Amino acid sequence: MSVRISLFFSAALMTAGASISSAQHGAQADKLLQDIYKFNDCYSASDCRLIDINKCPYGCQILVNKRQASQITKRIQAMPSECNLTCSKQARRTKDQVECVARRCQFRSKRDRSKPTPEQVAVRKQIDSAQARVQLLRDVLKGRGLHAKRLETKLRSLNERLKRGEAPTERDYVVLTQLETQYKVLGLAGAKQKKKK
């Protein structure tokens, strides 16, 4: 009889211990989900980090601020998965489908994927402006001797990078401004426009 009672109590204690650990696990999972939401802030899409996790209840991928990404990843990896989760490659999103809207990292919806993000529009404007400046300088430098040919090579190199979609750097802007000042490009451009009229 005493053996049965001791077995009953030990089983009861094991069950209670299991429910306490599952309760602790549930509380940790809830806290982690809250932190994932809390650390989803941003000022631009470059602040957002896309993390592949494949764990329940967190899903296939999450977005968090890049400053907190490693901490969140470690915490998720330490948690056991609550289900078998299979994430297809087709369902996966890429970092170019991420945007910052109302200071929250989020995926662009399927219908908005063709629409460029504000950051992409800003970079495109920078590229277009720099390409126009490069072309104007190249027109001015034609037939101006050896020094002009060296400058033409630099401008051609910059133009190739712009064509590949690379945004102009601060150094590129400095060089363009120096060349425009040196060759009085703005005055020449105005003179060319007057002659066309």
TAZIPE-V540706 format. One record per residue. N is the residue number from 1. RES is the residue in one letter. OMEGA is omega in degrees with one decimal (* if undefined). Layout:
n: (N:N)
res: (RES:RES)
omega: (OMEGA:OMEGA)
//
This chain:
n: (1:2:3:4:5:6:7:8:9:10:11:12:13:14:15:16:17:18:19:20:21:22:23:24:25:26:27:28:29:30:31:32:33:34:35:36:37:38:39:40:41:42:43:44:45:46:47:48:49:50:51:52:53:54:55:56:57:58:59:60:61:62:63:64:65:66:67:68:69:70:71:72:73:74:75:76:77:78:79:80:81:82:83:84:85:86:87:88:89:90:91:92:93:94:95:96:97:98:99:100:101:102:103:104:105:106:107:108:109:110:111:112:113:114:115:116:117:118:119:120:121:122:123:124:125:126:127:128:129:130:131:132:133:134:135:136:137:138:139:140:141:142:143:144:145:146:147:148:149:150:151:152:153:154:155:156:157:158:159:160:161:162:163:164:165:166:167:168:169:170:171:172:173:174:175:176:177:178:179:180:181:182:183:184:185:186:187:188:189:190:191:192:193:194:195:196:197)
res: (M:S:V:R:I:S:L:F:F:S:A:A:L:M:T:A:G:A:S:I:S:S:A:Q:H:G:A:Q:A:D:K:L:L:Q:D:I:Y:K:F:N:D:C:Y:S:A:S:D:C:R:L:I:D:I:N:K:C:P:Y:G:C:Q:I:L:V:N:K:R:Q:A:S:Q:I:T:K:R:I:Q:A:M:P:S:E:C:N:L:T:C:S:K:Q:A:R:R:T:K:D:Q:V:E:C:V:A:R:R:C:Q:F:R:S:K:R:D:R:S:K:P:T:P:E:Q:V:A:V:R:K:Q:I:D:S:A:Q:A:R:V:Q:L:L:R:D:V:L:K:G:R:G:L:H:A:K:R:L:E:T:K:L:R:S:L:N:E:R:L:K:R:G:E:A:P:T:E:R:D:Y:V:V:L:T:Q:L:E:T:Q:Y:K:V:L:G:L:A:G:A:K:Q:K:K:K:K)
omega: (-178.9:177.1:178.4:-178.7:-179.4:175.9:179.1:-179.0:179.0:176.0:179.3:178.6:178.3:178.4:178.9:178.0:179.1:-179.4:176.7:-179.6:177.7:176.8:177.5:178.2:179.2:178.6:178.1:178.9:178.3:179.3:178.8:176.8:177.4:179.9:176.9:177.9:-177.7:-177.1:179.5:-176.4:-178.9:170.0:176.1:-178.8:179.3:176.2:-173.7:177.4:178.1:-177.9:173.6:-177.0:178.5:179.6:173.2:0.7:-171.1:177.1:-177.9:-177.2:174.5:175.4:175.0:176.6:-174.9:178.7:-176.5:-171.7:-176.9:178.3:-179.5:179.9:179.0:-179.0:179.1:-179.9:179.6:-178.1:175.3:177.0:-177.4:179.2:173.9:-176.2:177.8:-179.2:-178.7:178.9:-179.7:-178.6:-177.4:176.9:177.9:-175.4:177.0:176.1:-179.0:175.9:178.2:-179.1:-179.8:178.3:176.0:175.0:177.6:175.8:172.9:178.7:-176.1:-177.5:-179.6:-173.4:179.4:-179.6:-179.0:177.6:177.1:178.4:179.3:178.2:-179.8:178.8:178.9:178.3:178.0:-179.5:-179.0:179.4:-179.8:179.0:178.2:178.6:179.3:-178.7:178.8:177.9:179.7:177.7:-178.5:-174.5:-178.8:175.5:-178.8:173.5:-174.0:179.6:179.5:178.8:176.4:178.4:178.6:177.9:177.4:-179.2:178.4:178.5:177.8:-179.1:177.8:178.4:179.1:178.7:177.4:177.6:177.1:178.7:178.0:179.7:176.1:179.5:177.8:179.1:178.9:-179.8:179.9:-179.2:178.1:-179.9:178.5:178.4:-178.0:-176.5:178.1:-174.1:-177.5:176.8:178.9:-180.0:178.1:179.4:178.4:-178.6:-180.0:-179.1:-178.5:-179.4:*)
//
